Amino acid sequence: MKKYLVITIIIISLIITQVLATEHYDSFKKRLNKNDVFYAIFEQKILDIEDNIIQEAKGELWLKYPNLCHIHTINPESFFISDGKNLWNYYPILKQVMIFSLQKKELKNIVILTDFYFKPIYNKSYQMNKNDDIFIFIPKNKESHLKMISIHIDKSGIIQYFNLWEKNGTQSVYELKNQKFLKKEDSSIFKFKLPKDVTVENFSINI
C-alpha cells in the first residue's frame, strides 16, 4: 500500500515564523493562486540511492487553490480527490477507498502531490528556502521519512517539476507536461462518487 501512496504523492502548505521564510511562503502562495484550475500530465520516477529507476508512473492532475484536487494515476490505476472537506483515495484494482478529513491528524503522515494547494494545515512543519523559481522545503520533524522537497513554479503559476528526497536515499522525480489553466472546468471533477462493491476505510468525521 505504501507504493500506492507514493504514486499519489507530493508536497506542502506551510507557515514559517522567520521573516525571510514568511516572504518565501507569501511568494509561493501568490504563485499558486494565479488562476482557477491548473491542469497537467505528470510522469514520475522513483530512483534508488544509486539513481537506478525502481518504479515509474504517469497520469494527469487538476488543482484548484485552495483545497481542491483530482489526481488520476495510470498503471497501477488510482484516484486521489479532494472535494474541499475530505480526501478520497481510490484503488480500482483493490476495490478499496480510503477517506480522510482535511482537518484530521492522520493527514500529517500523508504526503500528497497537492499538499501545497491546500490551506496551511501543517503550520511550522517545514523550513523554507527559495532559489529563483525553486522553492525548497525541509521537514522540521526528525521522524519524517522525507529529507527535502523542491518545487519549481514560475511567476505565472506554472509548475515545471518537483522532487522528493527520502532519508533512506531514494528520490521521487515528477515532471509535468502540457500544463495549462482551465477557466471553465466543470467543478464535478473535484467530486467523488463512491463505486459499488468496494471496501471503505473511513478515517473522516466529515462524511
GUDO-808118 format. One line per 10 residues: number of its first residue (from 1); their letters; for each residue x, y, z of N, C-alpha, C, CB. Coordinates in nm, 2 decimals. Glycine has a CB too. Layout:
residues N
NUM> a> X Y Z X Y Z X Y Z X Y Z; ...
This chain:
residues 207
1> mkkylvitii> 0.08 -0.12 0.00 0.00 0.00 0.00 0.09 0.13 0.00 -0.09 0.00 0.12; 0.21 0.12 0.06 0.29 0.23 0.07 0.33 0.28 -0.07 0.42 0.20 0.15; 0.35 0.19 -0.17 0.39 0.23 -0.31 0.27 0.30 -0.37 0.42 0.10 -0.39; 0.15 0.26 -0.34 0.03 0.33 -0.40 0.03 0.47 -0.34 -0.10 0.25 -0.37; 0.06 0.49 -0.22 0.05 0.62 -0.16 0.17 0.71 -0.22 0.07 0.61 -0.01; 0.28 0.65 -0.24 0.39 0.72 -0.30 0.36 0.77 -0.44 0.52 0.63 -0.31; 0.28 0.69 -0.52 0.25 0.73 -0.65 0.16 0.86 -0.65 0.18 0.62 -0.72; 0.07 0.87 -0.55 -0.02 0.98 -0.54 0.04 1.10 -0.47 -0.15 0.94 -0.48; 0.17 1.09 -0.45 0.25 1.18 -0.37 0.25 1.32 -0.40 0.38 1.13 -0.37; 0.30 1.39 -0.31 0.39 1.51 -0.31 0.35 1.62 -0.22 0.40 1.56 -0.44
11> iisliitqvl> 0.38 1.70 -0.18 0.41 1.84 -0.15 0.33 1.91 -0.04 0.40 1.91 -0.27; 0.32 2.03 -0.02 0.31 2.11 0.10 0.23 2.24 0.10 0.44 2.14 0.14; 0.19 2.27 0.23 0.14 2.41 0.25 0.18 2.44 0.39 -0.02 2.41 0.23; 0.25 2.55 0.42 0.31 2.58 0.55 0.32 2.72 0.58 0.44 2.52 0.55; 0.34 2.75 0.71 0.37 2.88 0.76 0.50 2.88 0.84 0.25 2.94 0.85; 0.59 2.96 0.81 0.72 2.96 0.88 0.73 3.10 0.96 0.84 2.94 0.79; 0.78 3.10 1.08 0.78 3.22 1.16 0.89 3.32 1.12 0.79 3.18 1.30; 1.00 3.27 1.07 1.11 3.36 1.04 1.06 3.46 0.93 1.23 3.29 0.99; 1.11 3.58 0.93 1.07 3.69 0.84 1.10 3.65 0.69 1.14 3.82 0.87; 1.22 3.60 0.66 1.26 3.56 0.53 1.18 3.45 0.48 1.41 3.53 0.52
21> atehydsfkk> 1.16 3.35 0.56 1.08 3.23 0.52 0.94 3.27 0.50 1.09 3.12 0.63; 0.88 3.36 0.58 0.75 3.41 0.55 0.73 3.48 0.42 0.70 3.51 0.67; 0.83 3.55 0.38 0.83 3.62 0.25 0.83 3.51 0.14 0.95 3.71 0.23; 0.91 3.41 0.16 0.91 3.30 0.06 0.78 3.23 0.05 1.02 3.20 0.09; 0.72 3.21 0.17 0.59 3.14 0.17 0.48 3.23 0.10 0.54 3.12 0.31; 0.48 3.36 0.12 0.39 3.45 0.06 0.41 3.45 -0.09 0.40 3.59 0.11; 0.53 3.45 -0.13 0.56 3.44 -0.28 0.51 3.31 -0.34 0.71 3.46 -0.30; 0.53 3.20 -0.27 0.49 3.07 -0.31 0.34 3.07 -0.32 0.54 2.96 -0.22; 0.27 3.12 -0.22 0.12 3.12 -0.22 0.06 3.20 -0.33 0.07 3.17 -0.08; 0.12 3.32 -0.36 0.07 3.40 -0.47 0.08 3.33 -0.60 0.15 3.53 -0.47
31> rlnkndvfya> 0.19 3.25 -0.62 0.21 3.18 -0.75 0.10 3.07 -0.76 0.35 3.12 -0.76; 0.07 3.01 -0.65 -0.04 2.91 -0.66 -0.17 2.96 -0.69 -0.04 2.83 -0.52; -0.20 3.09 -0.65 -0.33 3.15 -0.65 -0.35 3.23 -0.78 -0.35 3.23 -0.53; -0.27 3.21 -0.88 -0.27 3.29 -1.00 -0.40 3.26 -1.08 -0.15 3.26 -1.09; -0.44 3.14 -1.09 -0.56 3.11 -1.18 -0.65 3.01 -1.11 -0.51 3.05 -1.31; -0.76 2.98 -1.17 -0.86 2.89 -1.11 -0.81 2.74 -1.11 -0.99 2.89 -1.19; -0.81 2.67 -1.22 -0.78 2.53 -1.22 -0.65 2.51 -1.30 -0.89 2.45 -1.28; -0.55 2.44 -1.24 -0.43 2.41 -1.30 -0.43 2.26 -1.35 -0.31 2.43 -1.21; -0.40 2.24 -1.47 -0.40 2.10 -1.53 -0.27 2.07 -1.58 -0.51 2.09 -1.64; -0.23 1.94 -1.57 -0.10 1.89 -1.62 -0.10 1.74 -1.63 0.02 1.94 -1.54
41> ifeqkildie> -0.02 1.69 -1.72 0.01 1.55 -1.73 0.14 1.53 -1.65 0.02 1.49 -1.88; 0.15 1.43 -1.57 0.28 1.41 -1.50 0.34 1.27 -1.52 0.25 1.42 -1.35; 0.47 1.27 -1.51 0.55 1.14 -1.52 0.63 1.14 -1.39 0.63 1.14 -1.65; 0.63 1.02 -1.33 0.70 1.00 -1.20 0.81 0.89 -1.22 0.61 0.97 -1.09; 0.92 0.92 -1.16 1.03 0.81 -1.15 1.08 0.81 -1.01 1.14 0.84 -1.25; 1.09 0.69 -0.95 1.15 0.67 -0.82 1.28 0.61 -0.84 1.06 0.58 -0.73; 1.39 0.67 -0.79 1.52 0.63 -0.80 1.58 0.58 -0.67 1.61 0.75 -0.85; 1.66 0.48 -0.68 1.73 0.43 -0.55 1.85 0.51 -0.52 1.77 0.28 -0.57; 1.93 0.47 -0.42 2.04 0.55 -0.38 2.15 0.56 -0.48 2.10 0.49 -0.25; 2.15 0.47 -0.58 2.25 0.48 -0.69 2.18 0.53 -0.82 2.30 0.34 -0.72
51> dniiqeakge> 2.07 0.60 -0.81 2.00 0.66 -0.92 1.95 0.56 -1.02 2.09 0.76 -0.99; 1.93 0.44 -0.98 1.86 0.34 -1.07 1.71 0.35 -1.06 1.90 0.19 -1.03; 1.64 0.34 -1.17 1.49 0.36 -1.17 1.43 0.23 -1.11 1.44 0.39 -1.31; 1.35 0.24 -1.00 1.29 0.13 -0.94 1.14 0.13 -0.96 1.33 0.12 -0.79; 1.08 0.24 -1.00 0.94 0.24 -1.02 0.91 0.37 -1.11 0.86 0.25 -0.89; 0.81 0.35 -1.20 0.77 0.46 -1.28 0.61 0.47 -1.28 0.82 0.44 -1.43; 0.56 0.58 -1.30 0.42 0.60 -1.31 0.39 0.73 -1.39 0.35 0.61 -1.17; 0.26 0.74 -1.44 0.22 0.86 -1.51 0.07 0.88 -1.49 0.26 0.85 -1.66; 0.03 1.00 -1.52 -0.11 1.03 -1.50 -0.14 1.17 -1.53 -0.16 0.99 -1.36; -0.26 1.22 -1.48 -0.29 1.36 -1.50 -0.35 1.42 -1.38 -0.39 1.38 -1.62
61> lwlkypnlch> -0.35 1.55 -1.36 -0.40 1.61 -1.24 -0.47 1.74 -1.27 -0.28 1.63 -1.14; -0.56 1.77 -1.18 -0.63 1.90 -1.18 -0.62 1.96 -1.04 -0.78 1.89 -1.22; -0.58 2.09 -1.03 -0.56 2.15 -0.90 -0.64 2.28 -0.90 -0.41 2.17 -0.87; -0.70 2.31 -0.79 -0.76 2.44 -0.77 -0.74 2.49 -0.63 -0.91 2.44 -0.80; -0.68 2.61 -0.61 -0.64 2.66 -0.48 -0.76 2.73 -0.42 -0.52 2.75 -0.49; -0.80 2.71 -0.30 -0.74 2.62 -0.21 -0.83 2.49 -0.19 -0.72 2.68 -0.07; -0.76 2.38 -0.16 -0.83 2.26 -0.11 -0.89 2.17 -0.21 -0.93 2.30 -0.01; -0.88 2.19 -0.34 -0.94 2.10 -0.44 -0.83 2.04 -0.53 -1.04 2.18 -0.52; -0.84 1.91 -0.55 -0.75 1.84 -0.64 -0.82 1.71 -0.69 -0.62 1.81 -0.57; -0.77 1.67 -0.81 -0.80 1.54 -0.87 -0.68 1.49 -0.93 -0.93 1.56 -0.97
71> ihtinpesff> -0.63 1.37 -0.89 -0.51 1.31 -0.95 -0.55 1.17 -0.99 -0.40 1.30 -0.84; -0.53 1.14 -1.12 -0.56 1.01 -1.18 -0.42 0.95 -1.22 -0.65 1.02 -1.30; -0.38 0.85 -1.15 -0.26 0.78 -1.18 -0.29 0.65 -1.26 -0.18 0.74 -1.05; -0.20 0.63 -1.37 -0.22 0.51 -1.45 -0.12 0.41 -1.42 -0.22 0.55 -1.60; -0.16 0.28 -1.41 -0.07 0.17 -1.41 0.03 0.18 -1.29 0.00 0.15 -1.54; 0.00 0.14 -1.17 -0.14 0.09 -1.13 -0.23 0.21 -1.12 -0.13 0.02 -1.00; -0.36 0.19 -1.15 -0.46 0.30 -1.15 -0.50 0.33 -1.01 -0.58 0.26 -1.24; -0.51 0.46 -0.99 -0.56 0.51 -0.86 -0.61 0.65 -0.88 -0.45 0.51 -0.75; -0.70 0.69 -0.79 -0.76 0.83 -0.79 -0.74 0.89 -0.66 -0.91 0.82 -0.83; -0.70 1.02 -0.66 -0.69 1.09 -0.53 -0.76 1.22 -0.55 -0.53 1.12 -0.50
81> isdgknlwny> -0.87 1.24 -0.48 -0.96 1.35 -0.50 -0.99 1.42 -0.37 -1.09 1.30 -0.57; -0.98 1.55 -0.37 -1.02 1.64 -0.26 -1.14 1.72 -0.30 -0.90 1.73 -0.20; -1.25 1.71 -0.22 -1.37 1.79 -0.25 -1.37 1.92 -0.17 -1.49 1.71 -0.24; -1.27 1.95 -0.10 -1.26 2.07 -0.01 -1.28 2.03 0.14 -1.37 2.16 -0.05; -1.34 1.92 0.17 -1.37 1.88 0.30 -1.29 1.75 0.33 -1.51 1.86 0.33; -1.30 1.65 0.24 -1.24 1.52 0.26 -1.15 1.48 0.14 -1.35 1.42 0.28; -1.06 1.39 0.17 -0.97 1.33 0.07 -1.01 1.19 0.04 -0.82 1.34 0.11; -1.03 1.16 -0.09 -1.08 1.03 -0.13 -0.97 0.96 -0.21 -1.21 1.04 -0.21; -0.92 0.85 -0.16 -0.81 0.77 -0.22 -0.87 0.64 -0.27 -0.69 0.75 -0.12; -0.88 0.62 -0.40 -0.95 0.50 -0.46 -0.85 0.42 -0.54 -1.07 0.55 -0.54
91> ypilkqvmif> -0.85 0.29 -0.52 -0.77 0.20 -0.59 -0.86 0.09 -0.66 -0.66 0.13 -0.50; -0.89 0.11 -0.79 -0.98 0.02 -0.85 -0.94 -0.13 -0.85 -1.00 0.06 -1.00; -0.81 -0.15 -0.86 -0.76 -0.29 -0.87 -0.78 -0.36 -0.73 -0.61 -0.29 -0.90; -0.78 -0.28 -0.62 -0.80 -0.34 -0.49 -0.95 -0.33 -0.45 -0.71 -0.27 -0.39; -1.03 -0.25 -0.52 -1.16 -0.22 -0.49 -1.17 -0.16 -0.35 -1.25 -0.35 -0.50; -1.09 -0.07 -0.33 -1.07 -0.01 -0.19 -1.07 0.15 -0.20 -0.94 -0.05 -0.13; -1.14 0.21 -0.10 -1.15 0.35 -0.09 -1.11 0.39 0.05 -1.29 0.41 -0.13; -1.02 0.49 0.06 -0.98 0.54 0.19 -1.02 0.69 0.20 -0.83 0.53 0.22; -1.08 0.73 0.31 -1.13 0.86 0.32 -1.07 0.93 0.44 -1.29 0.86 0.33; -1.02 1.06 0.42 -0.96 1.13 0.53 -1.02 1.27 0.53 -0.81 1.14 0.51
101> slqkkelkni> -1.04 1.32 0.65 -1.08 1.46 0.67 -0.95 1.55 0.65 -1.14 1.49 0.80; -0.97 1.67 0.59 -0.86 1.76 0.57 -0.81 1.81 0.71 -0.90 1.88 0.49; -0.89 1.80 0.81 -0.85 1.86 0.94 -0.80 1.75 1.04 -0.97 1.92 1.00; -0.81 1.62 1.00 -0.77 1.52 1.10 -0.62 1.50 1.10 -0.84 1.39 1.07; -0.57 1.45 1.21 -0.42 1.44 1.23 -0.36 1.33 1.14 -0.40 1.40 1.38; -0.44 1.24 1.09 -0.39 1.13 1.01 -0.32 1.19 0.88 -0.50 1.04 0.96; -0.36 1.31 0.84 -0.30 1.38 0.73 -0.15 1.41 0.75 -0.38 1.50 0.69; -0.11 1.42 0.87 0.03 1.45 0.90 0.12 1.35 0.84 0.05 1.47 1.05; 0.07 1.22 0.83 0.15 1.11 0.78 0.14 1.08 0.63 0.12 0.99 0.86; 0.06 1.17 0.56 0.04 1.15 0.42 0.10 1.27 0.34 -0.11 1.14 0.39
111> viltdfyfkp> 0.19 1.24 0.25 0.25 1.34 0.17 0.18 1.32 0.03 0.41 1.33 0.16; 0.12 1.43 -0.02 0.04 1.41 -0.14 0.09 1.52 -0.24 -0.10 1.43 -0.11; 0.06 1.49 -0.36 0.10 1.57 -0.47 0.05 1.71 -0.46 0.05 1.51 -0.60; -0.06 1.73 -0.40 -0.11 1.87 -0.40 -0.12 1.93 -0.26 -0.25 1.87 -0.46; -0.04 1.88 -0.17 -0.04 1.94 -0.04 -0.03 2.09 -0.04 0.08 1.88 0.04; 0.05 2.14 -0.13 0.07 2.28 -0.13 -0.05 2.36 -0.19 0.20 2.31 -0.21; -0.14 2.29 -0.24 -0.27 2.35 -0.29 -0.37 2.36 -0.18 -0.32 2.28 -0.41; -0.34 2.31 -0.06 -0.43 2.32 0.05 -0.40 2.44 0.13 -0.43 2.19 0.13; -0.50 2.49 0.21 -0.47 2.60 0.31 -0.38 2.54 0.41 -0.61 2.65 0.37; -0.30 2.63 0.47 -0.19 2.58 0.56 -0.25 2.50 0.68 -0.12 2.70 0.62
121> iynksyqmnk> -0.22 2.37 0.67 -0.27 2.28 0.78 -0.15 2.21 0.85 -0.37 2.17 0.72; -0.03 2.24 0.80 0.09 2.18 0.86 0.18 2.30 0.92 0.17 2.10 0.76; 0.12 2.38 1.00 0.19 2.50 1.04 0.32 2.47 1.11 0.10 2.58 1.14; 0.42 2.54 1.08 0.56 2.53 1.14 0.62 2.40 1.12 0.55 2.57 1.28; 0.58 2.32 1.02 0.63 2.19 1.00 0.76 2.18 0.91 0.52 2.10 0.93; 0.78 2.29 0.84 0.89 2.29 0.74 0.98 2.42 0.75 0.84 2.28 0.60; 1.10 2.40 0.73 1.19 2.52 0.70 1.18 2.54 0.55 1.34 2.49 0.75; 1.19 2.67 0.51 1.16 2.70 0.37 1.27 2.79 0.31 1.03 2.77 0.35; 1.32 2.76 0.19 1.42 2.84 0.12 1.38 2.86 -0.02 1.56 2.77 0.13; 1.44 2.95 -0.09 1.40 2.99 -0.23 1.52 3.02 -0.31 1.30 3.10 -0.23
131> nddififipk> 1.53 2.96 -0.43 1.64 2.99 -0.52 1.57 3.02 -0.66 1.74 2.88 -0.53; 1.55 3.15 -0.69 1.48 3.19 -0.81 1.34 3.13 -0.81 1.56 3.14 -0.94; 1.31 3.04 -0.90 1.18 2.98 -0.91 1.17 2.85 -0.84 1.14 2.96 -1.06; 1.27 2.81 -0.77 1.27 2.68 -0.70 1.25 2.70 -0.55 1.41 2.60 -0.72; 1.15 2.64 -0.49 1.12 2.65 -0.35 1.15 2.52 -0.28 0.96 2.69 -0.33; 1.22 2.53 -0.17 1.28 2.41 -0.10 1.22 2.40 0.03 1.43 2.42 -0.10; 1.17 2.28 0.07 1.10 2.26 0.20 1.18 2.15 0.27 0.95 2.22 0.18; 1.21 2.17 0.39 1.28 2.07 0.48 1.20 2.05 0.60 1.43 2.12 0.51; 1.16 1.92 0.62 1.08 1.89 0.74 1.15 1.92 0.87 1.03 1.75 0.74; 1.08 1.98 0.97 1.14 2.00 1.10 1.13 1.88 1.18 1.07 2.12 1.16
141> nkeshlkmis> 1.03 1.80 1.16 1.01 1.67 1.23 1.12 1.57 1.20 0.87 1.61 1.21; 1.20 1.54 1.30 1.31 1.45 1.28 1.26 1.30 1.24 1.40 1.44 1.40; 1.14 1.28 1.28 1.09 1.14 1.25 1.03 1.13 1.11 0.98 1.11 1.35; 1.02 1.24 1.04 0.97 1.24 0.90 1.06 1.15 0.81 0.96 1.38 0.84; 1.00 1.08 0.72 1.08 0.99 0.63 1.13 1.08 0.51 0.99 0.88 0.57; 1.09 1.20 0.50 1.14 1.29 0.40 1.26 1.37 0.44 1.03 1.38 0.35; 1.35 1.39 0.35 1.47 1.47 0.38 1.45 1.61 0.33 1.60 1.41 0.33; 1.39 1.62 0.21 1.38 1.75 0.14 1.28 1.74 0.03 1.51 1.81 0.09; 1.21 1.85 0.00 1.12 1.86 -0.12 1.16 1.99 -0.19 0.97 1.86 -0.08; 1.17 1.98 -0.33 1.19 2.10 -0.41 1.08 2.11 -0.51 1.33 2.10 -0.47
151> ihidksgiiq> 1.03 2.23 -0.54 0.92 2.26 -0.63 0.96 2.37 -0.72 0.79 2.29 -0.56; 0.96 2.35 -0.85 0.99 2.46 -0.95 0.85 2.51 -1.00 1.07 2.41 -1.07; 0.82 2.64 -0.96 0.70 2.70 -1.00 0.73 2.85 -1.04 0.59 2.70 -0.89; 0.70 2.88 -1.17 0.74 3.02 -1.22 0.64 3.12 -1.17 0.75 3.02 -1.37; 0.66 3.25 -1.20 0.58 3.36 -1.16 0.44 3.36 -1.21 0.65 3.49 -1.19; 0.42 3.29 -1.32 0.29 3.28 -1.38 0.20 3.17 -1.31 0.30 3.25 -1.53; 0.27 3.09 -1.22 0.19 2.98 -1.15 0.21 2.85 -1.22 0.05 3.02 -1.14; 0.29 2.84 -1.32 0.31 2.71 -1.39 0.41 2.63 -1.31 0.36 2.73 -1.54; 0.38 2.50 -1.27 0.47 2.41 -1.20 0.54 2.33 -1.31 0.39 2.32 -1.10; 0.67 2.33 -1.31 0.75 2.26 -1.41 0.79 2.12 -1.36 0.88 2.34 -1.44
161> yfnlwekngt> 0.83 2.11 -1.24 0.87 1.98 -1.18 0.88 1.99 -1.03 1.00 1.93 -1.24; 0.88 1.88 -0.96 0.91 1.87 -0.82 0.98 1.74 -0.79 0.79 1.90 -0.74; 1.06 1.75 -0.68 1.14 1.63 -0.64 1.13 1.61 -0.49 1.29 1.65 -0.68; 1.13 1.48 -0.45 1.12 1.45 -0.31 1.24 1.36 -0.28 0.99 1.38 -0.27; 1.32 1.39 -0.18 1.43 1.31 -0.13 1.39 1.24 0.00 1.56 1.39 -0.12; 1.40 1.11 0.01 1.38 1.04 0.14 1.51 1.02 0.21 1.30 0.91 0.11; 1.50 1.00 0.34 1.61 0.97 0.43 1.68 0.84 0.40 1.58 0.98 0.57; 1.61 0.75 0.33 1.67 0.62 0.30 1.75 0.63 0.17 1.57 0.51 0.29; 1.76 0.75 0.11 1.84 0.76 -0.01 1.76 0.76 -0.14 1.94 0.66 -0.02; 1.63 0.72 -0.14 1.55 0.72 -0.26 1.50 0.86 -0.29 1.43 0.62 -0.24
171> qsvyelknqk> 1.47 0.88 -0.42 1.43 1.01 -0.47 1.31 0.99 -0.57 1.54 1.08 -0.54; 1.21 1.07 -0.55 1.10 1.07 -0.64 1.10 1.20 -0.73 0.96 1.06 -0.56; 1.10 1.18 -0.86 1.11 1.29 -0.95 0.98 1.30 -1.03 1.23 1.27 -1.05; 0.92 1.41 -1.03 0.80 1.44 -1.11 0.82 1.55 -1.21 0.68 1.48 -1.01; 0.79 1.51 -1.34 0.80 1.61 -1.44 0.66 1.63 -1.50 0.89 1.56 -1.56; 0.62 1.76 -1.51 0.49 1.80 -1.56 0.49 1.84 -1.71 0.43 1.91 -1.47; 0.39 1.80 -1.78 0.39 1.84 -1.93 0.24 1.89 -1.96 0.43 1.72 -2.02; 0.23 1.96 -2.07 0.10 2.01 -2.12 0.03 2.09 -2.01 0.02 1.89 -2.16; 0.11 2.17 -1.94 0.04 2.25 -1.83 -0.04 2.35 -1.89 0.15 2.31 -1.74; -0.16 2.38 -1.83 -0.25 2.49 -1.87 -0.34 2.52 -1.76 -0.32 2.45 -2.00
181> flkkedssif> -0.40 2.64 -1.77 -0.50 2.68 -1.68 -0.64 2.67 -1.74 -0.47 2.83 -1.63; -0.73 2.62 -1.67 -0.87 2.60 -1.72 -0.96 2.69 -1.65 -0.91 2.45 -1.70; -1.02 2.78 -1.73 -1.11 2.88 -1.67 -1.25 2.83 -1.64 -1.12 3.00 -1.76; -1.29 2.73 -1.72 -1.43 2.69 -1.71 -1.44 2.54 -1.68 -1.51 2.72 -1.84; -1.35 2.49 -1.61 -1.35 2.34 -1.58 -1.47 2.31 -1.49 -1.22 2.30 -1.50; -1.54 2.20 -1.53 -1.66 2.15 -1.45 -1.62 2.12 -1.31 -1.72 2.03 -1.52; -1.68 2.17 -1.21 -1.65 2.15 -1.07 -1.67 2.01 -1.03 -1.73 2.24 -0.98; -1.74 1.93 -1.11 -1.77 1.79 -1.07 -1.64 1.71 -1.08 -1.87 1.73 -1.17; -1.53 1.76 -1.14 -1.40 1.69 -1.14 -1.35 1.67 -1.00 -1.30 1.77 -1.23; -1.39 1.76 -0.91 -1.35 1.75 -0.77 -1.45 1.68 -0.68 -1.32 1.89 -0.72
191> kfklpkdvtv> -1.54 1.61 -0.74 -1.64 1.53 -0.66 -1.61 1.39 -0.68 -1.78 1.57 -0.70; -1.63 1.31 -0.57 -1.60 1.16 -0.58 -1.73 1.09 -0.56 -1.50 1.12 -0.48; -1.77 1.00 -0.66 -1.89 0.92 -0.65 -1.84 0.78 -0.61 -1.97 0.92 -0.78; -1.89 0.73 -0.49 -1.85 0.61 -0.44 -1.89 0.49 -0.53 -1.90 0.59 -0.29; -1.80 0.41 -0.58 -1.84 0.30 -0.66 -1.91 0.19 -0.58 -1.71 0.24 -0.73; -1.97 0.10 -0.65 -2.04 -0.01 -0.58 -1.93 -0.12 -0.55 -2.15 -0.07 -0.67; -1.96 -0.21 -0.46 -1.88 -0.32 -0.43 -1.73 -0.29 -0.40 -1.89 -0.42 -0.54; -1.71 -0.19 -0.31 -1.58 -0.15 -0.27 -1.57 -0.15 -0.12 -1.54 -0.01 -0.33; -1.45 -0.18 -0.07 -1.42 -0.17 0.07 -1.39 -0.03 0.11 -1.31 -0.27 0.11; -1.45 0.02 0.21 -1.43 0.16 0.25 -1.36 0.17 0.39 -1.56 0.24 0.26
201> enfsini> -1.25 0.24 0.39 -1.18 0.27 0.52 -1.20 0.42 0.55 -1.03 0.23 0.52; -1.29 0.44 0.64 -1.33 0.58 0.67 -1.26 0.64 0.79 -1.48 0.58 0.69; -1.17 0.73 0.76 -1.09 0.80 0.87 -1.14 0.94 0.89 -0.94 0.80 0.84; -1.26 0.97 0.83 -1.31 1.11 0.83 -1.43 1.12 0.92 -1.35 1.15 0.69; -1.45 1.24 0.98 -1.56 1.26 1.06 -1.66 1.36 0.98 -1.52 1.32 1.19; -1.62 1.39 0.86 -1.70 1.50 0.79 -1.77 1.44 0.67 -1.61 1.60 0.74; -1.80 1.31 0.66 -1.87 1.25 0.55 -2.02 1.29 0.56 -1.85 1.10 0.55
